[in-house]
Amino acid sequence: MSKKIYIVSLNSVVTGGPESLHQLASEIQKLGFETYIYYIDTKTTYIPEKFRKYKVPVCTEIEDNEDNLIITPEVHTEIFYNLKKIKKVIWWLSLDYYLDQFPTRYTKRFSERKNIPVLFSYIILYTLRKYKKNIFNFKEDEADIYHLYNCEYINNYLNEKKIPNSKKKYLCGPLSDEFFESEIDMNNKENIIIYNPKKDNKFIYKIKKYAQNNSLDMEFIPIENMKSSECIELMKKAKVYIDFGYFPGPERLPREAVMNYCNIVTGLEGSSRNNLDVPIPEKFKFEKKDSNIPNICLTLLELTENYVNNFSNFDVYRNKVIHQKDNFSMDIEEFINSLK
């Protein structure tokens, strides 16, 4: 097996993706392999405080030989094109972030965010050299690359691209230990509905406005500018977590919420559409359109006023999250053995 294993990550942001990559590196290191984190964004050895607990060494160079292995998330496959001999693995953490790298989609998204014509967006992005030149694109000469996927939504995409089962395996990064250690007192639950304000805040605003206009007994609190401990304390009090944004992968916040016994209401975009990735009853998933807002609010009222009678509806989802943690080490070992 490989002499050295390199995990490509970031140290300029502290989010779920980089944490999953550090978790992976830590588990591979426990198996006895010489393992390194490589920060592609800064090329430095600085480790963010949140990730220091994983105790994985950092390198600034990758030794390109056939005995070594590199694992990169789907958004940094450009690193492959400077490496000729090393074994290559892509860990798919987000399908949509990968697709957003391609010029057409990247330009369209930039245009929508800045509210400027597509042509102007293209000129700006091209001038600033924001387009990546080398992105993994399922070419024949890339067939030796192995794939890890963290949800069925991404697996379906890999199937469409004709990736054989022998070249792919399920691997989902678990939540941090702290989300499995908190004790929940159902008596302390309040009529609080929590949400991520970074994900489609306009639609959430309409829901809040409808609830307010109809004097519904519920308080909406955004999850923002919080440490993990503060987020957990809020989730322990909340009865419902809502998320009508896009699910490019498994998404950490709804998993964290369900582990703190929040009832869950989602949209139907990305991985939330299927019942393997987000296994909650269909009646708690809604198309994101204004005509559904009255029914959404009635559902929120049901989940808050009759909380005790409803939280068991999310046991399947809760157990899935628990199994992701329990099986993580075993899944990694099976993946490593499959490469021998």
C-alpha positions as CSV (number, residue, x, y, z in Angstrom):
1,M,0.0,0.0,0.0
2,S,1.0,3.7,-0.4
3,K,4.0,4.9,1.5
4,K,2.6,8.4,1.9
5,I,-1.0,9.6,1.8
6,Y,-1.8,13.3,1.1
7,I,-5.2,14.9,1.9
8,V,-5.8,18.2,0.1
9,S,-7.7,20.7,2.2
10,L,-8.0,24.4,3.1
11,N,-6.9,26.4,6.1
12,S,-8.4,29.8,5.1
13,V,-11.9,28.6,6.0
14,V,-13.2,26.5,8.9
15,T,-16.3,24.8,7.5
16,G,-17.7,21.3,7.2
17,G,-15.8,20.3,4.1
18,P,-12.3,21.0,5.5
19,E,-13.3,19.3,8.8
20,S,-14.4,16.1,7.0
21,L,-11.0,16.1,5.3
22,H,-9.1,16.4,8.6
23,Q,-11.3,13.7,10.0
24,L,-10.3,11.5,7.1
25,A,-6.6,12.2,7.5
26,S,-6.8,11.4,11.2
27,E,-8.5,8.1,10.7
28,I,-6.1,7.1,7.9
29,Q,-3.2,8.0,10.3
30,K,-4.7,5.7,12.9
31,L,-4.4,2.8,10.5
32,G,-0.7,3.3,10.5
33,F,-0.1,5.2,7.3
34,E,2.2,8.2,6.9
35,T,-0.5,10.9,6.3
36,Y,-0.3,14.6,5.6
37,I,-2.6,17.5,5.1
38,Y,-1.7,19.8,2.2
39,Y,-3.3,23.2,2.2
40,I,-3.9,24.1,-1.4
41,D,-5.1,27.6,-0.7
42,T,-2.2,29.0,1.2
43,K,0.6,26.4,0.8
44,T,1.5,27.0,4.5
45,T,1.7,24.8,7.6
46,Y,-0.7,26.9,9.7
47,I,-3.5,24.7,11.2
48,P,-6.7,26.3,12.2
49,E,-7.4,25.9,15.9
50,K,-10.6,23.8,15.3
51,F,-8.6,21.2,13.4
52,R,-5.6,20.9,15.7
53,K,-7.3,18.2,17.7
54,Y,-6.9,15.8,14.7
55,K,-3.1,16.0,15.1
56,V,-2.3,15.4,11.5
57,P,1.1,16.8,10.2
58,V,1.0,19.4,7.4
59,C,3.3,19.4,4.3
60,T,4.0,22.1,1.7
61,E,5.1,19.7,-1.0
62,I,3.7,16.5,-2.5
63,E,6.1,13.7,-3.5
64,D,4.9,12.5,-6.9
65,N,5.7,8.9,-7.1
66,E,3.6,5.7,-7.8
67,D,3.9,4.5,-4.2
68,N,2.0,7.5,-2.9
69,L,-1.7,8.5,-2.8
70,I,-3.4,11.8,-3.0
71,I,-7.1,12.5,-2.0
72,T,-8.7,15.8,-3.0
73,P,-12.2,17.1,-2.8
74,E,-14.0,17.6,-6.1
75,V,-13.4,21.4,-6.1
76,H,-9.6,21.0,-6.2
77,T,-9.0,18.5,-8.9
78,E,-6.7,21.0,-10.7
79,I,-3.9,19.7,-8.4
80,F,-3.9,16.4,-10.3
81,Y,-2.6,18.0,-13.5
82,N,0.8,18.7,-12.0
83,L,1.1,15.2,-10.7
84,K,1.9,12.3,-13.1
85,K,2.7,9.2,-11.1
86,I,0.9,9.4,-7.8
87,K,-2.4,7.4,-7.2
88,K,-5.4,9.8,-7.3
89,V,-8.7,9.8,-5.4
90,I,-11.6,12.3,-5.5
91,W,-13.7,12.6,-2.4
92,W,-17.0,14.1,-3.6
93,L,-18.3,16.4,-0.8
94,S,-20.5,18.6,-2.9
95,L,-21.7,18.0,-6.4
96,D,-22.9,21.5,-7.0
97,Y,-19.7,23.2,-5.9
98,Y,-18.0,21.0,-8.5
99,L,-20.4,22.0,-11.3
100,D,-20.1,25.6,-10.4
101,Q,-16.4,25.6,-11.4
102,F,-17.2,25.2,-15.1
103,P,-17.2,28.6,-16.9
104,T,-20.8,28.6,-18.1
105,R,-22.3,27.9,-14.7
106,Y,-19.8,29.9,-12.8
107,T,-20.5,33.0,-15.1
108,K,-24.2,32.5,-14.7
109,R,-24.0,32.3,-10.9
110,F,-21.7,35.3,-10.7
111,S,-24.1,37.3,-12.9
112,E,-27.1,36.4,-10.7
113,R,-25.2,37.4,-7.5
114,K,-24.0,40.7,-8.9
115,N,-27.1,41.4,-10.9
116,I,-25.2,42.2,-14.1
117,P,-25.4,40.9,-17.7
118,V,-23.7,37.5,-18.3
119,L,-21.4,39.0,-20.9
120,F,-20.0,41.5,-18.4
121,S,-19.6,38.7,-15.9
122,Y,-17.6,36.7,-18.4
123,I,-15.3,39.7,-19.2
124,I,-14.7,40.4,-15.5
125,L,-14.0,36.8,-14.5
126,Y,-11.8,36.2,-17.6
127,T,-9.8,39.4,-16.9
128,L,-9.4,38.5,-13.2
129,R,-8.4,34.9,-14.2
130,K,-11.1,33.4,-12.0
131,Y,-11.7,30.4,-14.3
132,K,-9.9,27.2,-13.5
133,K,-8.0,25.8,-16.5
134,N,-7.8,22.2,-15.3
135,I,-10.9,20.5,-13.8
136,F,-11.5,16.8,-13.7
137,N,-14.0,16.0,-16.5
138,F,-14.4,12.2,-16.7
139,K,-12.1,11.8,-19.7
140,E,-10.8,8.4,-20.8
141,D,-7.3,9.2,-19.5
142,E,-8.8,9.9,-16.1
143,A,-10.4,6.5,-15.7
144,D,-7.8,5.3,-13.1
145,I,-9.0,7.9,-10.6
146,Y,-10.9,6.4,-7.6
147,H,-14.1,8.1,-6.3
148,L,-15.5,8.5,-2.8
149,Y,-19.1,9.9,-2.6
150,N,-20.8,11.0,0.6
151,C,-24.5,10.8,-0.5
152,E,-26.8,9.0,-3.0
153,Y,-27.3,12.3,-4.8
154,I,-23.7,12.3,-5.9
155,N,-23.6,8.5,-6.5
156,N,-26.4,9.0,-9.0
157,Y,-24.3,11.5,-10.8
158,L,-21.3,9.2,-10.9
159,N,-23.5,6.4,-12.2
160,E,-24.6,8.8,-15.0
161,K,-20.9,9.3,-15.8
162,K,-20.4,5.5,-16.0
163,I,-18.1,5.2,-13.0
164,P,-18.1,1.4,-12.2
165,N,-18.7,0.2,-8.7
166,S,-15.1,-1.1,-8.5
167,K,-14.0,2.5,-8.8
168,K,-16.2,4.1,-6.2
169,K,-17.3,3.8,-2.5
170,Y,-19.6,5.5,-0.1
171,L,-17.8,7.6,2.6
172,C,-19.5,10.3,4.6
173,G,-17.7,12.5,7.1
174,P,-19.4,12.3,10.5
175,L,-20.4,15.1,12.8
176,S,-18.0,16.2,15.6
177,D,-18.1,14.2,18.8
178,E,-19.8,17.1,20.7
179,F,-23.0,16.6,18.8
180,F,-23.3,13.0,20.1
181,E,-22.4,13.9,23.7
182,S,-25.1,16.6,24.5
183,E,-28.0,15.5,26.7
184,I,-31.4,16.6,25.6
185,D,-34.1,17.5,28.1
186,M,-37.4,17.6,26.2
187,N,-39.0,19.7,28.9
188,N,-36.6,22.5,28.0
189,K,-37.7,22.6,24.4
190,E,-39.4,25.9,23.3
191,N,-41.5,27.0,20.3
192,I,-38.3,28.0,18.5
193,I,-37.7,27.4,14.8
194,I,-34.0,27.7,13.7
195,Y,-32.6,28.2,10.3
196,N,-29.4,29.0,8.3
197,P,-29.8,32.6,7.1
198,K,-27.1,32.0,4.4
199,K,-29.5,29.6,2.6
200,D,-32.4,31.3,0.8
201,N,-33.2,33.9,3.4
202,K,-35.8,35.5,1.1
203,F,-38.1,32.5,1.3
204,I,-37.6,32.1,5.0
205,Y,-38.5,35.8,5.4
206,K,-41.8,35.1,3.6
207,I,-42.5,32.2,6.0
208,K,-41.7,34.3,9.0
209,K,-43.9,37.1,7.7
210,Y,-46.9,34.8,7.2
211,A,-46.5,33.3,10.7
212,Q,-46.4,36.8,12.2
213,N,-49.4,38.0,10.2
214,N,-51.4,35.0,11.4
215,S,-50.2,35.3,15.0
216,L,-48.7,31.8,15.1
217,D,-46.9,31.0,18.4
218,M,-43.4,30.4,17.1
219,E,-40.1,32.2,17.2
220,F,-37.6,32.2,14.4
221,I,-33.9,32.3,15.3
222,P,-31.1,32.3,12.7
223,I,-28.0,30.2,13.3
224,E,-25.2,32.8,12.7
225,N,-22.0,34.0,14.4
226,M,-22.1,31.1,16.9
227,K,-19.5,28.9,18.3
228,S,-20.2,25.1,18.2
229,S,-21.2,25.2,21.9
230,E,-23.6,28.1,21.3
231,C,-25.1,26.3,18.3
232,I,-25.7,23.2,20.3
233,E,-27.3,25.1,23.2
234,L,-29.7,26.7,20.7
235,M,-30.5,23.4,19.0
236,K,-31.2,21.9,22.4
237,K,-33.9,24.5,23.0
238,A,-35.4,24.5,19.5
239,K,-38.2,22.3,18.3
240,V,-37.8,22.7,14.6
241,Y,-35.0,23.2,12.0
242,I,-36.0,24.4,8.6
243,D,-33.9,24.5,5.4
244,F,-35.2,25.4,2.0
245,G,-31.8,26.0,0.5
246,Y,-29.9,23.7,-1.9
247,F,-28.4,20.5,-0.5
248,P,-25.2,19.9,-2.5
249,G,-24.3,17.0,-0.2
250,P,-25.4,15.6,3.2
251,E,-25.3,19.0,4.9
252,R,-24.1,19.3,8.4
253,L,-26.6,21.7,10.0
254,P,-29.7,19.5,9.5
255,R,-27.8,16.5,10.8
256,E,-26.6,18.5,13.8
257,A,-30.2,19.6,14.4
258,V,-31.8,16.2,14.2
259,M,-29.1,14.9,16.7
260,N,-30.4,17.5,19.1
261,Y,-34.0,16.3,18.6
262,C,-35.2,19.1,16.4
263,N,-37.9,18.2,14.0
264,I,-36.9,18.8,10.4
265,V,-38.6,20.6,7.5
266,T,-36.8,20.9,4.1
267,G,-37.2,21.8,0.5
268,L,-36.6,19.4,-2.4
269,E,-33.4,20.7,-3.9
270,G,-30.3,18.6,-4.3
271,S,-29.8,15.7,-1.9
272,S,-32.9,16.6,0.2
273,R,-35.1,15.4,-2.7
274,N,-34.4,11.7,-2.2
275,N,-35.3,9.6,0.9
276,L,-31.9,8.0,1.3
277,D,-29.9,11.2,2.0
278,V,-32.6,12.9,4.0
279,P,-34.8,10.1,5.2
280,I,-37.7,12.0,6.7
281,P,-41.5,11.6,5.9
282,E,-42.5,13.2,2.6
283,K,-45.0,15.5,4.3
284,F,-42.1,17.4,5.8
285,K,-40.6,18.2,2.4
286,F,-42.0,21.1,0.3
287,E,-41.4,22.6,-3.1
288,K,-40.0,26.1,-2.6
289,K,-42.9,28.2,-3.9
290,D,-45.1,30.9,-2.3
291,S,-48.3,28.9,-2.6
292,N,-46.9,26.3,-0.2
293,I,-46.2,28.8,2.6
294,P,-49.6,28.4,4.4
295,N,-49.1,24.6,4.5
296,I,-45.5,25.0,5.6
297,C,-46.6,27.2,8.5
298,L,-49.3,24.8,9.5
299,T,-46.7,22.0,9.5
300,L,-44.4,24.1,11.7
301,L,-47.3,24.8,14.0
302,E,-48.0,21.0,14.3
303,L,-44.3,20.3,14.9
304,T,-44.1,22.9,17.7
305,E,-47.4,22.4,19.4
306,N,-47.3,18.6,19.2
307,Y,-43.6,18.3,19.4
308,V,-43.6,15.2,21.7
309,N,-45.8,13.3,19.3
310,N,-43.6,14.1,16.3
311,F,-40.0,13.8,17.1
312,S,-40.0,10.1,16.5
313,N,-40.8,10.8,12.9
314,F,-37.1,11.7,12.5
315,D,-35.6,8.6,14.2
316,V,-34.6,7.1,10.9
317,Y,-32.6,10.2,10.0
318,R,-31.1,10.4,13.5
319,N,-30.0,6.7,13.2
320,K,-28.5,7.4,9.8
321,V,-26.3,10.2,11.3
322,I,-25.3,7.9,14.2
323,H,-24.3,5.1,11.7
324,Q,-22.2,7.6,9.7
325,K,-20.1,8.1,12.8
326,D,-20.0,4.4,13.9
327,N,-19.1,3.2,10.4
328,F,-16.6,6.0,9.4
329,S,-13.4,4.1,10.5
330,M,-14.6,0.8,8.9
331,D,-15.6,2.5,5.6
332,I,-12.1,4.1,5.4
333,E,-10.3,0.8,6.1
334,E,-12.4,-0.9,3.4
335,F,-11.6,1.9,1.0
336,I,-7.8,1.7,1.8
337,N,-7.9,-2.1,1.4
338,S,-9.7,-1.8,-2.0
339,L,-6.7,0.1,-3.4
340,K,-4.2,-2.6,-2.5
